[in-house]
Amino acid sequence: MQTLDVISVNLWQILISLINLVLLFLIIKKFLYKPVRKVLKQRQDEIDNLYNEANTANASAQENMKLWDEKIKSAKSEADSIISDAAMKADLRKNDIISEAKQTAEGIIRQAENDAELERRKAEAEIKTEIVDVSAALAKKILEREININDHKEMIDSFVNNLGDEQ
């Protein structure tokens, strides 16, 4: 019969293996687990910082975008008001120019009417003078024998006055 030494359980050896396992665990924990855990924590902190910076930058970008949108709206409304002011000023200037042109035209027309009236009166006076001269000359020759000078003057004055009344 053979003994089963090969299968036997050696309690001391199991105990030494367990102690070796615990020592190995403690050594690995001391020299590997804590440093690896520390490196992982540092990387996690760096990632968290990057996320925080990205969120801050994103919030800042959103705020800047809102500010620029407001500035663009403000610039558009300012441009619209400038354009409307310019259009209003242009309309006022147009009305002033038209008014000045009308006044100038009316002044020219009045001056032309006055000049025409003056020329008409001058022409009437010249015609009356010529008529008087011609009438006097004709009447003098024709009536020299029949009418004296005072009667002749009265007749011519009456004729000239009647000319002005007929027109």
C-alpha positions in Angstrom: 0.0 0.0 0.0 1.2 3.3 -0.8 0.9 6.2 1.3 -0.6 9.3 0.2 2.2 11.7 1.1 1.8 13.5 -2.1 -1.7 14.5 -1.3 -1.1 15.3 2.3 -1.8 18.6 3.7 1.0 20.4 5.3 -0.3 23.0 7.6 2.9 24.8 8.1 3.4 25.2 4.4 -0.1 26.6 4.0 0.6 29.0 6.8 3.9 30.1 5.3 2.2 30.5 1.9 -0.5 32.6 3.4 2.0 34.8 5.3 4.0 35.2 2.0 0.7 36.2 0.3 -0.1 38.7 2.9 3.4 40.1 2.9 3.4 40.3 -0.9 0.0 42.0 -0.8 1.3 44.6 1.8 4.5 45.2 -0.2 2.5 45.6 -3.5 0.0 47.8 -1.6 2.8 50.0 -0.2 4.9 50.3 -3.3 2.5 49.9 -6.2 -1.2 50.5 -5.2 -0.7 53.8 -3.4 1.5 55.4 -6.1 -0.8 54.1 -8.9 -3.8 55.3 -7.0 -2.0 58.7 -6.5 -1.2 59.0 -10.3 -4.8 58.0 -11.1 -6.1 60.7 -8.7 -3.8 63.3 -10.3 -5.0 62.4 -13.7 -8.6 62.6 -12.6 -8.0 66.0 -11.0 -6.3 67.2 -14.2 -9.3 66.0 -16.2 -11.7 67.6 -13.8 -9.8 70.9 -14.1 -9.8 70.6 -17.9 -13.6 70.1 -17.7 -14.0 73.1 -15.4 -11.9 75.3 -17.6 -13.8 74.1 -20.7 -17.1 74.9 -18.9 -15.8 78.3 -17.8 -14.6 79.1 -21.3 -17.9 77.9 -22.7 -19.8 80.1 -20.3 -17.6 83.0 -21.1 -18.0 82.4 -24.8 -21.8 82.3 -24.4 -21.7 85.5 -22.4 -19.5 87.2 -25.1 -21.8 86.0 -27.8 -24.8 87.5 -26.0 -22.9 90.8 -25.6 -22.0 90.8 -29.3 -25.5 90.0 -30.2 -26.7 92.9 -28.1 -24.1 95.2 -29.7 -25.1 94.1 -33.2 -28.7 94.8 -32.4 -27.8 98.1 -30.9 -25.6 98.9 -34.0 -28.5 97.9 -36.3 -31.0 100.1 -34.4 -28.5 103.0 -34.4 -27.9 102.6 -38.1 -31.7 102.6 -38.7 -32.1 105.7 -36.6 -29.2 107.4 -38.5 -30.8 106.4 -41.8 -34.2 107.7 -40.7 -32.6 111.0 -39.4 -30.7 111.4 -42.7 -33.9 110.7 -44.7 -35.8 113.2 -42.6 -33.1 115.8 -43.0 -33.0 115.2 -46.7 -36.8 115.7 -46.9 -36.5 118.9 -44.9 -33.7 120.1 -47.2 -35.7 119.1 -50.2 -38.7 121.1 -49.0 -36.5 124.1 -48.2 -35.0 123.9 -51.7 -38.4 123.7 -53.3 -39.7 126.5 -51.2 -36.7 128.7 -52.0 -37.1 127.8 -55.7 -40.8 128.8 -55.6 -40.0 132.0 -53.8 -37.3 132.8 -56.4 -39.6 132.0 -59.2 -42.4 134.1 -57.8 -39.9 137.0 -57.3 -38.8 136.6 -60.9 -42.4 136.5 -62.1 -43.3 139.6 -60.1 -40.2 141.4 -61.3 -41.0 140.4 -64.9 -44.6 141.6 -64.4 -43.4 144.9 -62.9 -40.9 145.3 -65.8 -43.6 144.5 -68.3 -46.0 147.0 -66.7 -43.3 149.6 -66.6 -42.4 149.0 -70.2 -46.2 149.1 -71.2 -46.5 152.5 -69.4 -43.4 153.8 -71.1 -44.7 152.6 -74.4 -48.1 154.2 -73.7 -46.4 157.5 -72.7 -44.2 157.4 -75.8 -47.2 156.6 -78.0 -49.2 159.4 -76.3 -46.4 161.8 -76.8 -46.0 160.8 -80.5 -49.8 161.0 -81.0 -49.8 164.4 -79.4 -46.8 165.5 -81.5 -48.3 164.1 -84.7 -51.8 165.4 -83.8 -50.4 168.8 -83.0 -48.5 169.0 -86.2 -51.4 167.8 -88.3 -53.9 169.9 -86.4 -51.6 172.9 -86.7 -51.4 172.6 -90.4 -55.1 171.8 -90.9 -56.5 174.1 -88.4 -54.1 177.0 -88.5 -56.6 179.0 -90.1 -59.7 178.0 -88.2 -58.7 177.3 -84.5 -56.5 179.3 -82.2 -53.8 177.7 -80.1 -55.7 177.4 -76.7 -58.6 175.6 -78.4 -56.1 173.3 -80.1 -54.4 172.4 -76.8 -57.7 171.6 -75.2 -58.8 169.4 -78.0 -55.5 167.4 -78.0 -55.6 167.0 -74.2 -59.1 165.7 -74.4 -58.1 163.3 -77.1 -55.1 162.0 -75.2 -57.2 161.6 -72.0 -59.8 159.7 -73.9 -57.1 157.3 -75.3 -56.0 156.3 -71.8 -59.7 155.7 -70.8 -60.4 153.5 -73.7 -57.8 151.0 -72.9 
